[in-house]
Amino acid sequence: MAKKPENLSFEQSLTELETIVAHLEQGEVSLDDALKQFERGIKLVRQSQAKLEQAQQKVSILLNEDDAEFVPFTVESE
């Protein structure tokens, strides 16, 4: 049984989407199977979009923290 889209990593979702697109482009699937694959693809796209938006929000929050003080990184020699 396929994992739910929300349980897949972003990379796993992209890989599965590529597979679905390849199958649909071949045109050798029945209409029912094509619809099921299309529906799965839509769910994967929506979940992937949500993950990207969450990542973007996290980056934005990290970059806008007022109390974050950045100092140059130096390597101590032995």
N, C-alpha and C positions, 0 to 999 in steps of 0.2 A: 504494500500500500504506500502511496506517495505521501511524503510529509506535508503537513499543512504549510502554506506559504510563510506564515508568521514564525515557523520553527526553522526556516532555512536561513543561512547567511546570505548576505547580499550577493556574494560571488556564486553561491549555489543556485540562487534564483536566476542570475544571468545565464548560467550554463544551461539550466532547464529551459529557459526562454529560447535560447539558441536552438536547442533540440526541437522544441515545439515548432518554431518557425521553419526549420528545415523539413520537418514532416509535412507541414501544411503546404510548403512550396512545391513539394513533390507531386501533390495532387492525387496521391494514391490511397487516401483514407476515405472512408465512408462519410457521408454528411453528418451522421450522429457522432462519430469519432472526432471529426473536424470541429464540431460545435463544442464538444467536451474539452478538446485541447485548447480551443480559443478561449473558453471560459476560464480554464486553468491559467492560461497566459495572462488574461486580464487581472486575475487575482494576484499573480506574481508581480505584475507591473505595479499594481496599486501598493502592494506591500513593500516593494523595492523603493518606490517613490517616498513612502512614509519613512523608511529607514534613512534615505538620503536627507530628507527634511530634518529628521532628528539629529543627524550628524552635523548638518549645517547650523542648527540651533546651538549645539554644544560648542562648536568652534566659535560662533559669534559670542556666546557667553564667556568663553575663555579669553577671547581677545578684548572684551570690554570690561573685564573686572578692574574696578578702580583701585583696589588695594594690591594689585599684583605689581611687584617691583622686579624689573628685569635687570640683571647684572651680566656683564660679559663673562663668558666661560673661559677659564684659563686652565691649562694643563700644568700640573706641578711636575717638575722634573725630579728624578731620583738622585 
